[in-house]
Amino acid sequence: MSAYRDRPSMRDAPLSGLEIWLAGTPTELDAAIRALTAAGRIAWQGPRRPMTGPDAGRARMYVRLSVAPTRRTNRPARPDTNEGATVLTFPDRRQHAS
C-alpha cells in the first residue's frame, strides 16, 4: 500500500484569494476571523487544530480570504489653515554657526 499524496489534479478548482495560516488562542482566532470578515469574504475556513507541547491551549487553522483590490481615487482633504495647530519654533542654525 502506498502513502497518500496530495497532488494537483486538472479537476481541481483553481485556488484564488489570500491564503492565511492563523495560530493563537481560541479568543484570538475568533477576533482574527471577525477582522478578516470585515476585510473580505471568507472563501474557506479549515478546522481548528489544537497545538501541543509549549503551545498547548492554542490552535492553528487555515483560512482563504477573497478580497477585492481597491484603488483610492480621492486623497483625504488637508486643512488649508493652521487653526488649532501648535507651531513649534526651531532655532535658526545660521545664528549659531561661527
N, CA, C and O atoms as a GROMACS GRO file, in nm:
protein
  392
    1MET      N    1   0.085  -0.117   0.000
    1MET     CA    2   0.000   0.000   0.000
    1MET      C    3   0.089   0.124   0.000
    1MET      O    4   0.186   0.130   0.076
    2SER      N    5   0.059   0.223  -0.084
    2SER     CA    6   0.141   0.344  -0.092
    2SER      C    7   0.082   0.454  -0.005
    2SER      O    8  -0.037   0.457   0.024
    3ALA      N    9   0.169   0.545   0.035
    3ALA     CA   10   0.125   0.658   0.117
    3ALA      C   11   0.042   0.754   0.033
    3ALA      O   12   0.069   0.774  -0.086
    4TYR      N   13  -0.057   0.814   0.094
    4TYR     CA   14  -0.142   0.910   0.026
    4TYR      C   15  -0.062   1.038  -0.002
    4TYR      O   16   0.004   1.090   0.087
    5ARG      N   17  -0.070   1.085  -0.122
    5ARG     CA   18  -0.003   1.210  -0.158
    5ARG      C   19  -0.105   1.301  -0.223
    5ARG      O   20  -0.177   1.261  -0.314
    6ASP      N   21  -0.109   1.422  -0.177
    6ASP     CA   22  -0.200   1.520  -0.235
    6ASP      C   23  -0.128   1.589  -0.350
    6ASP      O   24  -0.032   1.662  -0.329
    7ARG      N   25  -0.175   1.564  -0.470
    7ARG     CA   26  -0.112   1.623  -0.588
    7ARG      C   27  -0.217   1.703  -0.664
    7ARG      O   28  -0.336   1.674  -0.656
    8PRO      N   29  -0.173   1.804  -0.738
    8PRO     CA   30  -0.268   1.880  -0.818
    8PRO      C   31  -0.337   1.790  -0.922
    8PRO      O   32  -0.277   1.696  -0.974
    9SER      N   33  -0.461   1.823  -0.948
    9SER     CA   34  -0.537   1.749  -1.048
    9SER      C   35  -0.601   1.850  -1.142
    9SER      O   36  -0.633   1.961  -1.101
   10MET      N   37  -0.620   1.813  -1.266
   10MET     CA   38  -0.687   1.900  -1.362
   10MET      C   39  -0.832   1.923  -1.322
   10MET      O   40  -0.894   2.020  -1.367
   11ARG      N   41  -0.887   1.837  -1.238
   11ARG     CA   42  -1.026   1.852  -1.193
   11ARG      C   43  -1.038   1.950  -1.078
   11ARG      O   44  -1.149   1.995  -1.047
   12ASP      N   45  -0.928   1.983  -1.014
   12ASP     CA   46  -0.931   2.077  -0.900
   12ASP      C   47  -0.968   2.217  -0.948
   12ASP      O   48  -0.923   2.262  -1.053
   13ALA      N   49  -1.050   2.283  -0.868
   13ALA     CA   50  -1.080   2.423  -0.898
   13ALA      C   51  -0.954   2.505  -0.872
   13ALA      O   52  -0.880   2.475  -0.778
   14PRO      N   53  -0.930   2.608  -0.952
   14PRO     CA   54  -0.810   2.690  -0.928
   14PRO      C   55  -0.822   2.764  -0.794
   14PRO      O   56  -0.928   2.815  -0.759
   15LEU      N   57  -0.712   2.768  -0.723
   15LEU     CA   58  -0.711   2.842  -0.597
   15LEU      C   59  -0.709   2.990  -0.626
   15LEU      O   60  -0.641   3.036  -0.718
   16SER      N   61  -0.782   3.063  -0.547
   16SER     CA   62  -0.779   3.208  -0.559
   16SER      C   63  -0.795   3.267  -0.421
   16SER      O   64  -0.841   3.200  -0.328
   17GLY      N   65  -0.758   3.390  -0.408
   17GLY     CA   66  -0.772   3.457  -0.279
   17GLY      C   67  -0.644   3.454  -0.199
   17GLY      O   68  -0.543   3.396  -0.239
   18LEU      N   69  -0.653   3.516  -0.087
   18LEU     CA   70  -0.541   3.528   0.006
   18LEU      C   71  -0.541   3.407   0.098
   18LEU      O   72  -0.643   3.379   0.161
   19GLU      N   73  -0.429   3.336   0.108
   19GLU     CA   74  -0.420   3.219   0.195
   19GLU      C   75  -0.347   3.257   0.323
   19GLU      O   76  -0.240   3.318   0.320
   20ILE      N   77  -0.406   3.220   0.435
   20ILE     CA   78  -0.354   3.262   0.565
   20ILE      C   79  -0.354   3.144   0.662
   20ILE      O   80  -0.454   3.072   0.672
   21TRP      N   81  -0.244   3.125   0.732
   21TRP     CA   82  -0.240   3.033   0.845
   21TRP      C   83  -0.248   3.117   0.971
   21TRP      O   84  -0.168   3.208   0.991
   22LEU      N   85  -0.344   3.087   1.056
   22LEU     CA   86  -0.358   3.157   1.183
   22LEU      C   87  -0.320   3.063   1.296
   22LEU      O   88  -0.347   2.944   1.289
   23ALA      N   89  -0.258   3.116   1.398
   23ALA     CA   90  -0.226   3.039   1.518
   23ALA      C   91  -0.249   3.130   1.637
   23ALA      O   92  -0.202   3.244   1.639
   24GLY      N   93  -0.321   3.080   1.737
   24GLY     CA   94  -0.346   3.161   1.856
   24GLY      C   95  -0.444   3.093   1.948
   24GLY      O   96  -0.485   2.978   1.926
   25THR      N   97  -0.482   3.164   2.051
   25THR     CA   98  -0.583   3.113   2.143
   25THR      C   99  -0.719   3.117   2.074
   25THR      O  100  -0.735   3.189   1.975
   26PRO      N  101  -0.817   3.042   2.124
   26PRO     CA  102  -0.950   3.047   2.063
   26PRO      C  103  -1.005   3.190   2.055
   26PRO      O  104  -1.069   3.225   1.956
   27THR      N  105  -0.983   3.270   2.156
   27THR     CA  106  -1.030   3.409   2.155
   27THR      C  107  -0.960   3.490   2.046
   27THR      O  108  -1.024   3.569   1.976
   28GLU      N  109  -0.828   3.470   2.033
   28GLU     CA  110  -0.753   3.541   1.928
   28GLU      C  111  -0.798   3.498   1.789
   28GLU      O  112  -0.810   3.581   1.700
   29LEU      N  113  -0.823   3.368   1.770
   29LEU     CA  114  -0.870   3.320   1.640
   29LEU      C  115  -1.007   3.378   1.607
   29LEU      O  116  -1.033   3.416   1.493
   30ASP      N  117  -1.097   3.385   1.707
   30ASP     CA  118  -1.229   3.445   1.684
   30ASP      C  119  -1.215   3.591   1.641
   30ASP      O  120  -1.283   3.635   1.548
   31ALA      N  121  -1.128   3.666   1.709
   31ALA     CA  122  -1.107   3.807   1.676
   31ALA      C  123  -1.046   3.822   1.536
   31ALA      O  124  -1.084   3.912   1.462
   32ALA      N  125  -0.953   3.734   1.501
   32ALA     CA  126  -0.891   3.740   1.368
   32ALA      C  127  -0.993   3.712   1.259
   32ALA      O  128  -0.993   3.779   1.156
   33ILE      N  129  -1.080   3.615   1.280
   33ILE     CA  130  -1.184   3.583   1.180
   33ILE      C  131  -1.279   3.701   1.164
   33ILE      O  132  -1.318   3.733   1.052
   34ARG      N  133  -1.317   3.766   1.275
   34ARG     CA  134  -1.404   3.885   1.264
   34ARG      C  135  -1.336   3.994   1.184
   34ARG      O  136  -1.400   4.057   1.100
   35ALA      N  137  -1.209   4.019   1.209
   35ALA     CA  138  -1.135   4.124   1.138
   35ALA      C  139  -1.120   4.088   0.989
   35ALA      O  140  -1.136   4.174   0.903
   36LEU      N  141  -1.091   3.962   0.960
   36LEU     CA  142  -1.076   3.921   0.821
   36LEU      C  143  -1.209   3.928   0.746
   36LEU      O  144  -1.212   3.963   0.628
   37THR      N  145  -1.318   3.895   0.814
   37THR     CA  146  -1.451   3.904   0.752
   37THR      C  147  -1.483   4.048   0.716
   37THR      O  148  -1.550   4.073   0.615
   38ALA      N  149  -1.437   4.143   0.796
   38ALA     CA  150  -1.459   4.284   0.765
   38ALA      C  151  -1.376   4.328   0.645
   38ALA      O  152  -1.412   4.424   0.576
   39ALA      N  153  -1.265   4.259   0.619
   39ALA     CA  154  -1.176   4.296   0.508
   39ALA      C  155  -1.215   4.229   0.376
   39ALA      O  156  -1.177   4.277   0.270
   40GLY      N  157  -1.289   4.121   0.382
   40GLY     CA  158  -1.325   4.048   0.261
   40GLY      C  159  -1.425   3.939   0.291
   40GLY      O  160  -1.497   3.945   0.390
   41ARG      N  161  -1.428   3.838   0.205
   41ARG     CA  162  -1.521   3.726   0.222
   41ARG      C  163  -1.439   3.600   0.248
   41ARG      O  164  -1.346   3.569   0.174
   42ILE      N  165  -1.475   3.528   0.355
   42ILE     CA  166  -1.407   3.403   0.386
   42ILE      C  167  -1.452   3.300   0.283
   42ILE      O  168  -1.568   3.260   0.280
   43ALA      N  169  -1.357   3.256   0.197
   43ALA     CA  170  -1.388   3.158   0.094
   43ALA      C  171  -1.375   3.016   0.149
   43ALA      O  172  -1.443   2.924   0.103
   44TRP      N  173  -1.288   2.998   0.248
   44TRP     CA  174  -1.268   2.866   0.310
   44TRP      C  175  -1.210   2.886   0.448
   44TRP      O  176  -1.121   2.968   0.469
   45GLN      N  177  -1.263   2.809   0.541
   45GLN     CA  178  -1.212   2.813   0.678
   45GLN      C  179  -1.195   2.668   0.722
   45GLN      O  180  -1.292   2.595   0.735
   46GLY      N  181  -1.071   2.629   0.743
   46GLY     CA  182  -1.044   2.492   0.785
   46GLY      C  183  -1.076   2.472   0.932
   46GLY      O  184  -1.103   2.568   1.003
   47PRO      N  185  -1.071   2.348   0.977
   47PRO     CA  186  -1.098   2.320   1.118
   47PRO      C  187  -0.982   2.370   1.206
   47PRO      O  188  -0.868   2.378   1.162
   48ARG      N  189  -1.015   2.401   1.328
   48ARG     CA  190  -0.912   2.439   1.425
   48ARG      C  191  -0.842   2.313   1.470
   48ARG      O  192  -0.905   2.216   1.510
   49ARG      N  193  -0.711   2.316   1.465
   49ARG     CA  194  -0.633   2.200   1.506
   49ARG      C  195  -0.554   2.238   1.632
   49ARG      O  196  -0.470   2.328   1.629
   50PRO      N  197  -0.584   2.169   1.744
   50PRO     CA  198  -0.515   2.201   1.869
   50PRO      C  199  -0.365   2.180   1.857
   50PRO      O  200  -0.319   2.087   1.792
   51MET      N  201  -0.291   2.269   1.921
   51MET     CA  202  -0.146   2.257   1.924
   51MET      C  203  -0.106   2.191   2.055
   51MET      O  204  -0.182   2.192   2.152
   52THR      N  205   0.013   2.134   2.058
   52THR     CA  206   0.057   2.060   2.178
   52THR      C  207   0.189   2.118   2.230
   52THR      O  208   0.243   2.213   2.174
   53GLY      N  209   0.237   2.058   2.335
   53GLY     CA  210   0.365   2.100   2.394
   53GLY      C  211   0.358   2.240   2.451
   53GLY      O  212   0.260   2.274   2.518
   54PRO      N  213   0.460   2.322   2.426
   54PRO     CA  214   0.460   2.457   2.481
   54PRO      C  215   0.346   2.544   2.428
   54PRO      O  216   0.312   2.646   2.488
   55ASP      N  217   0.286   2.503   2.315
   55ASP     CA  218   0.175   2.579   2.257
   55ASP      C  219   0.038   2.524   2.297
   55ASP      O  220  -0.063   2.561   2.237
   56ALA      N  221   0.033   2.438   2.397
   56ALA     CA  222  -0.095   2.382   2.442
   56ALA      C  223  -0.189   2.497   2.480
   56ALA      O  224  -0.147   2.596   2.540
   57GLY      N  225  -0.314   2.482   2.444
   57GLY     CA  226  -0.412   2.587   2.469
   57GLY      C  227  -0.430   2.679   2.349
   57GLY      O  228  -0.519   2.764   2.347
   58ARG      N  229  -0.345   2.660   2.249
   58ARG     CA  230  -0.355   2.737   2.125
   58ARG      C  231  -0.398   2.642   2.013
   58ARG      O  232  -0.392   2.520   2.028
   59ALA      N  233  -0.440   2.700   1.903
   59ALA     CA  234  -0.481   2.619   1.788
   59ALA      C  235  -0.432   2.687   1.662
   59ALA      O  236  -0.397   2.805   1.664
   60ARG      N  237  -0.431   2.613   1.553
   60ARG     CA  238  -0.396   2.670   1.424
   60ARG      C  239  -0.508   2.638   1.327
   60ARG      O  240  -0.578   2.538   1.342
   61MET      N  241  -0.524   2.723   1.228
   61MET     CA  242  -0.625   2.700   1.127
   61MET      C  243  -0.587   2.771   0.998
   61MET      O  244  -0.515   2.871   0.999
   62TYR      N  245  -0.638   2.718   0.889
   62TYR     CA  246  -0.611   2.771   0.756
   62TYR      C  247  -0.735   2.847   0.711
   62TYR      O  248  -0.848   2.800   0.728
   63VAL      N  249  -0.714   2.963   0.652
   63VAL     CA  250  -0.825   3.046   0.604
   63VAL      C  251  -0.789   3.095   0.465
   63VAL      O  252  -0.675   3.133   0.439
   64ARG      N  253  -0.887   3.094   0.376
   64ARG     CA  254  -0.870   3.156   0.244
   64ARG      C  255  -0.970   3.271   0.236
   64ARG      O  256  -1.089   3.253   0.261
   65LEU      N  257  -0.920   3.387   0.201
   65LEU     CA  258  -0.998   3.510   0.202
   65LEU      C  259  -1.002   3.570   0.063
   65LEU      O  260  -0.898   3.586  -0.001
   66SER      N  261  -1.122   3.605   0.016
   66SER     CA  262  -1.136   3.676  -0.112
   66SER      C  263  -1.145   3.824  -0.082
   66SER      O  264  -1.237   3.868  -0.013
   67VAL      N  265  -1.052   3.899  -0.132
   67VAL     CA  266  -1.052   4.044  -0.113
   67VAL      C  267  -1.053   4.111  -0.249
   67VAL      O  268  -0.985   4.067  -0.342
   68ALA      N  269  -1.131   4.216  -0.259
   68ALA     CA  270  -1.136   4.292  -0.384
   68ALA      C  271  -1.032   4.403  -0.375
   68ALA      O  272  -1.042   4.490  -0.288
   69PRO      N  273  -0.934   4.402  -0.464
   69PRO     CA  274  -0.837   4.511  -0.461
   69PRO      C  275  -0.906   4.641  -0.499
   69PRO      O  276  -0.978   4.648  -0.598
   70THR      N  277  -0.884   4.741  -0.418
   70THR     CA  278  -0.944   4.872  -0.445
   70THR      C  279  -0.836   4.975  -0.463
   70THR      O  280  -0.724   4.959  -0.415
   71ARG      N  281  -0.870   5.079  -0.531
   71ARG     CA  282  -0.776   5.188  -0.554
   71ARG      C  283  -0.840   5.314  -0.501
   71ARG      O  284  -0.952   5.348  -0.537
   72ARG      N  285  -0.768   5.384  -0.417
   72ARG     CA  286  -0.821   5.509  -0.362
   72ARG      C  287  -0.819   5.614  -0.472
   72ARG      O  288  -0.716   5.641  -0.532
   73THR      N  289  -0.936   5.674  -0.497
   73THR     CA  290  -0.944   5.773  -0.602
   73THR      C  291  -0.921   5.914  -0.549
   73THR      O  292  -0.859   5.996  -0.617
   74ASN      N  293  -0.968   5.942  -0.431
   74ASN     CA  294  -0.952   6.076  -0.374
   74ASN      C  295  -0.866   6.067  -0.248
   74ASN      O  296  -0.887   5.980  -0.163
   75ARG      N  297  -0.771   6.156  -0.238
   75ARG     CA  298  -0.691   6.162  -0.117
   75ARG      C  299  -0.769   6.239  -0.012
   75ARG      O  300  -0.849   6.326  -0.048
   76PRO      N  301  -0.748   6.211   0.113
   76PRO     CA  302  -0.817   6.286   0.217
   76PRO      C  303  -0.781   6.434   0.209
   76PRO      O  304  -0.668   6.471   0.178
   77ALA      N  305  -0.880   6.516   0.238
   77ALA     CA  306  -0.858   6.661   0.233
   77ALA      C  307  -0.762   6.703   0.343
   77ALA      O  308  -0.764   6.650   0.454
   78ARG      N  309  -0.677   6.799   0.309
   78ARG     CA  310  -0.584   6.854   0.408
   78ARG      C  311  -0.636   6.991   0.449
   78ARG      O  312  -0.690   7.064   0.366
   79PRO      N  313  -0.621   7.025   0.573
   79PRO     CA  314  -0.668   7.157   0.616
   79PRO      C  315  -0.589   7.268   0.548
   79PRO      O  316  -0.469   7.257   0.526
   80ASP      N  317  -0.660   7.376   0.514
   80ASP     CA  318  -0.596   7.491   0.449
   80ASP      C  319  -0.532   7.586   0.549
   80ASP      O  320  -0.450   7.670   0.512
   81THR      N  321  -0.569   7.575   0.675
   81THR     CA  322  -0.517   7.667   0.776
   81THR      C  323  -0.452   7.590   0.889
   81THR      O  324  -0.464   7.467   0.897
   82ASN      N  325  -0.385   7.661   0.975
   82ASN     CA  326  -0.323   7.602   1.093
   82ASN      C  327  -0.410   7.621   1.216
   82ASN      O  328  -0.361   7.615   1.329
   83GLU      N  329  -0.540   7.643   1.196
   83GLU     CA  330  -0.628   7.667   1.310
   83GLU      C  331  -0.620   7.550   1.407
   83GLU      O  332  -0.638   7.434   1.368
   84GLY      N  333  -0.595   7.580   1.532
   84GLY     CA  334  -0.589   7.478   1.635
   84GLY      C  335  -0.455   7.406   1.643
   84GLY      O  336  -0.434   7.327   1.735
   85ALA      N  337  -0.365   7.431   1.549
   85ALA     CA  338  -0.236   7.364   1.550
   85ALA      C  339  -0.136   7.444   1.631
   85ALA      O  340  -0.141   7.567   1.632
   86THR      N  341  -0.046   7.376   1.697
   86THR     CA  342   0.061   7.441   1.770
   86THR      C  343   0.182   7.448   1.678
   86THR      O  344   0.227   7.346   1.625
   87VAL      N  345   0.236   7.569   1.661
   87VAL     CA  346   0.353   7.587   1.576
   87VAL      C  347   0.476   7.591   1.665
   87VAL      O  348   0.486   7.676   1.754
   88LEU      N  349   0.568   7.500   1.642
   88LEU     CA  350   0.691   7.496   1.720
   88LEU      C  351   0.798   7.578   1.650
   88LEU      O  352   0.815   7.569   1.528
   89THR      N  353   0.869   7.658   1.727
   89THR     CA  354   0.978   7.736   1.668
   89THR      C  355   1.108   7.661   1.689
   89THR      O  356   1.134   7.606   1.796
   90PHE      N  357   1.189   7.659   1.587
   90PHE     CA  358   1.319   7.594   1.594
   90PHE      C  359   1.426   7.702   1.575
   90PHE      O  360   1.408   7.792   1.493
   91PRO      N  361   1.535   7.694   1.649
   91PRO     CA  362   1.641   7.794   1.633
   91PRO      C  363   1.701   7.786   1.494
   91PRO      O  364   1.714   7.679   1.435
   92ASP      N  365   1.738   7.900   1.444
   92ASP     CA  366   1.800   7.908   1.312
   92ASP      C  367   1.947   7.868   1.326
   92ASP      O  368   2.019   7.927   1.406
   93ARG      N  369   1.991   7.770   1.250
   93ARG     CA  370   2.130   7.722   1.259
   93ARG      C  371   2.230   7.831   1.224
   93ARG      O  372   2.340   7.835   1.279
   94ARG      N  373   2.192   7.917   1.133
   94ARG     CA  374   2.287   8.021   1.090
   94ARG      C  375   2.322   8.115   1.204
   94ARG      O  376   2.431   8.171   1.204
   95GLN      N  377   2.233   8.134   1.301
   95GLN     CA  378   2.263   8.222   1.413
   95GLN      C  379   2.374   8.165   1.500
   95GLN      O  380   2.451   8.240   1.560
   96HIS      N  381   2.384   8.030   1.505
   96HIS     CA  382   2.479   7.967   1.595
   96HIS      C  383   2.609   7.926   1.526
   96HIS      O  384   2.702   7.881   1.592
   97ALA      N  385   2.616   7.942   1.395
   97ALA     CA  386   2.737   7.900   1.322
   97ALA      C  387   2.844   8.008   1.333
   97ALA      O  388   2.820   8.122   1.293
   98SER      N  389   2.959   7.975   1.386
   98SER     CA  390   3.071   8.068   1.393
   98SER      C  391   3.199   7.992   1.408
   98SER      O  392   3.306   8.052   1.416
   0.00000   0.00000   0.00000
